[in-house]
Amino acid sequence: MHNSPLSCKHLLLMILSLLLFSCVSSESDSSDQIIDQPLGEKLQLVISWYDNSDNESGYIVERRLAGEDAYDQAIFLPQDSDRYDDKTAFTGQTYCYQVSAYNQAGKSASDEVCIAI
């Protein structure tokens, strides 16, 4: 089996929707809080995309806070995935996401989508 690099031609990877799926009251504990930065309510965001790849090993969903340079969270999902439920977001923040397919040849290009909650 030949693994070719993933590209936009092979993979139309589009974040279709960043939906506010449900608001859940936050049970505050020390791991949920950043010192000197009050957090809003914890909620769940649904990130979805078209799985148009036929040679991916899986997907990587990366998230960062707007204004930060580096992604602080990377989630690895199995092949044929088309959705990720982010249950660690808080209201009052702006999150930026990118989704990439990967295989032995590398990682696909991806556009970033940001959403203010």
N, C-alpha and C positions, 0 to 999 in steps of 0.2 A: 504494500500500500504506500502510495506516494503522498506525503503531506506537503502541500504547497502553502505559502504564506497566505494568511487571510487578508482580504482586501475589500474595499467597498464594492468591487465588482462581484465578489463571491458572497458578500454578506452585507445586506442592507440592515444595518443595526440602528434602529431609531427608537428613542424613548417616546412611546406613544402618549403616555400619560403619567403624570405625577398627581395622583388623586389623594385627596384627604379622605382616607377610608373610614377612619373612626377616631374619635377623641376618647382618650382614656385618662382618667384622673391619675396623676402621678403620685405614687407612693415614694416620697423622698427618702433616700438613703444617701450615705456619703459618696457612693459611686455615681450617683446621678447628678451631682452638683459640681460646678466649677466655682472656685472661690471668687468672690466679688462680682459674680455674674449671675443674677437671678434668672432662673429658668421658668418658662411657662409650663403649660400642661403637656404631658407626654402624649404622643399620638402615633398613629400608624400611617405611613405613606406607602402606596402601591406603585412600584416602578415596573413598567411593562415594555416590551419591545417585540418586534418580529424576529423569529428565529428562522432566518433565510440561509443559514450556513448548513452545509452538508458534511463538513469535515472538522468540526470543532471538538475539542476534548471537554470544553466547558466554557463558562462565562465568568468574568470578573466584574463585580459591581463595586465601584469606588465612590467614596463620598468625602466631601470636605466642606467646611464652613466657608461661606463667601468671605473674601478678604484674606484667607489663608492660602499659602502657596502649595502646600503639600496635602495630599489626601490622607485623612486620618483613619480611614476605615476601608478595608478591602474584603469583600465577601466572595468566595469561590463557590460557584454553582455548577451542577452537573450538565452534561450536554443535553440539548433539546429543551433547556429552560427558557422561559419567556416572561418570567415575573420574579420580582423580589419584594417582599414585604418588610420595609424598614420600620421596626418597632422601637427604635431608639431616638426618634426625632422629638424635638420640643417646639412648641409655638414660640414665636418671637425670634426665630432664627431664620437664616437663609442658607439652604443647603444646595450644594452643587454635586451632581451625579454624572458619572460616565460609565457606560457598559461596553465591555469588549469581549469578543470571543477569543479563545486561545487554543493552540494545538502545539505540537512539537516544533513547528516552524516559527512560532512567535505569537504575537498578539495583534488583533485587528485594530485599525484606526477607529477612533470614536469621537463623537461630538459631546460636549458637555452641556448639560441642561441644569439651570439653577431655578430654585423656587423659594419664594419667601412665604413663610407660614405665619 
